[in-house]
Amino acid sequence: MNDIQKYIFTLLGNQGIHSPQQFEKEFLEFAAREENIKNVSLIRQLQIQMTQAWEIRARRLEIAGQYITFPNGMAGKPYTAVFDFEALNLTDLTFHTLTGFESTGLEYDAASGTISGTPEQAGDITLEFAYNFEGEDEGAEPNVKKLSIIVNADPKSLWKDIPSDANGLYAKPDNVAETVQLGGKTLVVASRRGRSHANTGGYRDDDYDYAELENGWSVIAVSDGAGSALAGRKGSEIACNAVVYYLKHRFTATQSAAIDEAVSANAKEKIKELALPYLLGAANHAFEEIENFSREAEMPLNSFHATLVFALVKHYPQGSVFMTFSIGDCPMALVNKDMTGVTLMNKLDVGEFGGGTRFVTMPEIFRADDFEERFTFEMVTDFSYFVLMTDGIYDPKFEVEANLDKIERWQRFFEDLDLERKSREALPGMRRGNDDIRDRLAEWMDFWSPGNHDDRTLAILF
């Protein structure tokens, strides 16, 4: 049978008519009639038209129901997204536009399929995607589909910065920073109120103090007032000031002469033996001053809970001596001259000393059998940085205590710190005499770290 005969035979069979098999001669004559040949051609054309119409209808429904998304943006942050037609199986489009970017800070480049710019504000950007695809009539009305881009608010913008009451109880500045010469080295230090406090107009709980003593030694003290303590901010202030006051008046040139002799003789154990009473005395004095203040204020001692770390430092022709004391979770570290090694100068109270943070206001600490383990001694020929910090720096930048022993984390820390905006010098990158180091540190202290909004204090001797 030829093509026409086959078509008619199949058509009749689909209708349940099987007589052509009985009347073959008559069927062939029937299929050869001109009118039936024309009818077959017409039926085929109608079938094609109907099939094409449904294919267009189905494709239109398919695209209309297709889930097309773009990455979320963030207000004030650069944004780029690609309308990937191949990945979305939209390569059959013959025309398209994407509009609705007016006053959004974004724009669309149809040639590359790229959306780019900086979203101006948070919210949903509603876009209109107009398109035609293969098979539609030329000049057909474009199909329209609504798309959107979600622009999230910058998390930083959600935090308020409410000044604390300068006339309130135990008020202190919200943010402080300074650079000073200390014992022939430079000390840069900054203390910044955390976002959690700024958001409510609260006070900065951290504090610090420092001094150059008459005997050539220097003292640096840092404290973190407990956020759960009603007057932790005052406790940290008293602790730092008490340490400096004690050493200024008790650790004089006469008292330290024997230590100088021990340093000259490189008698390390003798140095530790001679220095321990002064470190112990300073720590005890901090406790006593807070205790006396709490009594006068008629407030419980634990209202003034605060950590305390401090260091006595002196630079000799043969090297530098560091003697430190620590209660709490504020790290102190000594980074060597070529930035290839680090010595952690204290053990944090995160388990070894009782399972959690300890405070200088806890009298049992001074009676503990392992109390002297809180004192550390180190003598080095040279160093690049000596660092003291509160957990507002430690938590986001080092995360866990084990990372404090990793020099690569300290290298990354100082690269991030970059106080001279990459001064084209190899690390260490902080030159003595750089007048804007203080301002750069103060600016850096406002870094963003999700979930880390505590007060931040950082002191660097270099």
C-alpha angles and dihedrals in degrees: 000000000000125000095270093048092049092050094050091044091053092044092054091045091053086056092052094254110136100162093109087077090059097042103039097156093049091045093053090049090049092050091050095059112114094228091056092048088054091047091053090052090049093048091050092051091050090050091052092048092048092047092049091047091053093045090054091046092049093046090050091052091045094054092041090056096040116118106235117176138170126208116271117259133210125230112255094011125107112261133199129173133164124221094221104200094178094053089046092049092241098128090119093070114122095185138010144165131188114202140166100084096119113132092358100103090241133101137188127230106201093192094062098023090235128148112199144159138079117296109234100208143007121266140075119311108210113209132190116223111196119185150154127206139202115292097033118116117267108264093020116159109267118253114239129214128177117231130175145200118210113219113197123206116256102259089225090060091058091064119085123219103212113175114238119244106271089201096048128112112292091355119184135173115283094226132015135173136170145166120215140166110250124181094334093311134087122255118197115183136170133179119194131187111242123244091245089063096037090054091063100031090255128154131261109259096194123088142172142187137185141180142178108234125219092249095061095262122121129209127206121184131185128183137180115208112218111257090215092055117092093225102019089134090062092046092056091048094049092046095054095042092047093053092050093045093050095050093045091056103031105032098062132156091269093053094045098047092091090053090053089054091049090051091051089052091045088234099157098175090050090051091054092046093051096043099046097079091055094048090046091047092052092050092048091048090054090053093047094048092052091045092051092047092050090051092051091046089048090231129129116267091240089062085076099047111157138157120234135203125167139165137205111211134183131171119218129181089257095047146293129300122212123190116179143182127198141189117168136008104310110120125222119193139177116212116200125240100266096038093245099116142029133202117205105220098201143026113241120234095241098116114326094076100046109313103286149026115322128202135213087238091069107097093195090069091067091053097047119118091232095049094117089059086075090071120081132187129196133170118191135174091226142342140191102215139006109197135193120181143164123235090264085076099029098053099055097034102040103015097194135032093246090066091061089074093054113095091200089063090052091047089052090046094056093042087055092044091051095166093186097048091249096315090199090254124116116248127317086063103176114097120202110246096034100142097200098052090100093053093046091051091048090052093047092051089071092067117143121244119164111242094008109101103138127125114283128214124173128176121184125186114195 
